[in-house]
């Protein structure tokens, strides 16, 4: 294995909320920068990917004590002002008492074992898990039966990737859909396509998912929420493992998946 050092453009003091994705001429595809989320001052790497849009290349790890409002977040509902950690207890979407509840698992990121070895080594890259209601900042309720919701947990000016494979669902939208990005990377849904998602500069990781009281499939597959509902029970998400890619898969809205954010140029 060859390892390469990558120097990131010094934009750490520029926030997501103040950033505009440049044209390909000003920021060529493959360029990596660093931006700060002014909600909790976390810094993330961002890259111009094959679809010409700017994507986070790390999973969202928004501090659960952060104040969320319409100024710093992408159109949250008015009552969605803060997230509550669920510790290791996670309501499932099968329980009516858990419908439309804000749930996340923080992975104890601030308390990871040092040195970072073995099973602890990737906890920071896995980051937080969010149910669909939390990922969409309260916009994605059980009653949403189709289409893309208007807001999410991403920084203001950014959004969750679109789901599905048509422009009506928005997965085929050029402004940041999983399906469209996969097409721009070659449209391969086999092991080659999986490698595309996981390779530099895309850097999507096998963060698995959270349900009940446990994480599953960490190190084996990746699952990332979109902002698009399939029906009242399911929402679209990106799935990939070592041998396949499914950019239009769907999962229960109550499961905890990873989040990446995107902004179009």
Protein Blocks (a to p, Z undefined) as FASTA:
>chain_A
ZZdddddddfklpcfklpccddfklmcghiacddddfknopacdddddfkopacdfbdcf
bdfkbccdfklpghiafklmbccdekjaccdfkbmklgoiacddehlmmlcccddehjll
mmmmnmpaddfklmnnomacfklngdjdfbdfbdehiacddedjbfknommpcnopfklm
mmmnnopabfklmmmmmmcfklpacebpaehjbcehihkaccdddfbdfblmbccddddd
fkbccfkbccdfkbccdddddddZZ
